Amino acid sequence: MGIEVIKGFEKDKPSSKIANWNFGEVGADDVSRFGDGYYTFTVLGNDFKESVKIWYGMPDKSSIMVFPDNKGLISPDLTKKLESPITYKWESIPNTEYVAFFTRNNEEEGYETEKSFDTDINEWGPYNYKPGNWGFEISYGNNYDGKVEGVLYNIIKQTCYAREMIIK
């Protein structure tokens, strides 16, 4: 499994002079390709060039942001066929700011669930599903906002456990 790099640039509104540049990576075992440290972002225009150096770590600190541990679920066992409704249970992970769930019906569009939780919650359900093949993800993450030379930025480090599940 390789590393997927996600890049994007979009204006807040079509007529806006403010825009957001997004950069991320989705990796397998080696998540250190783009590690902590300073990154220089340069914007080139028709008649200008602006650069800003941003610390990819915890804002206003020299400490790094950790990738949270992610062991998946305590229950249910997604390797077995499941019956609806389902209650999910997971471990509380230290040094983690949020837990997020995402499920989607792989056979029929329009059936998706997305839910985020504070880290003091470690159970959700019961939740009803239609029978079929579903994709499931649980993510643990840390999210920090900062500002350098007038440039607002947001850094997220997240680990994701993804599996397929069959609802009978």
C-alpha positions, 0 to 999 in steps of 0.5 A: 500500500502506498501513500496518497497525497491530497492537495487542494486550493479553493476560494471561500467565495468565487469573488473572494480574495481569501483562499484555502490551500489544503495538503494532506497524506494518507499512508500505510505503515510509514506515516513519517514521509512528511514529518514534523518540522518547518515547511515553507509555503509559497504563493506565486501570482502574476506579479508577486511571490509570497512565502510563509514558513509554518511549523508543522507541530504544536503551535506556539511550542517546539514539541511535535504532534503525535499520531494517535494510536488506533487499534480499531474497535473493541466490539463488534468483530467486523470480520463476522457477519453482523445483525442490525442494530449495532453498538460500537465500543472502542478504547479511549486513546490518550493524547487524542482530541477526537474520535470520528466514525464513517460508514457507507453502504457500498452497494447503494448510494446515499446511505452514509453516516458520519459522527464525531465524539469527544475522547471521553466517549467510547460507545455509540449505538445502537444504530440501525443498518440496511442489510448489505456490504458496508465500509467502516472507518474509525479515526483518532486525531489531533487538531491544532490552529495557528497563525503565522505572519497573518496566515491562519492554518490548521494542522490535523494528525489522524490515524484511521482504521478501515474495514468492510462489514457485512450486515445480514 
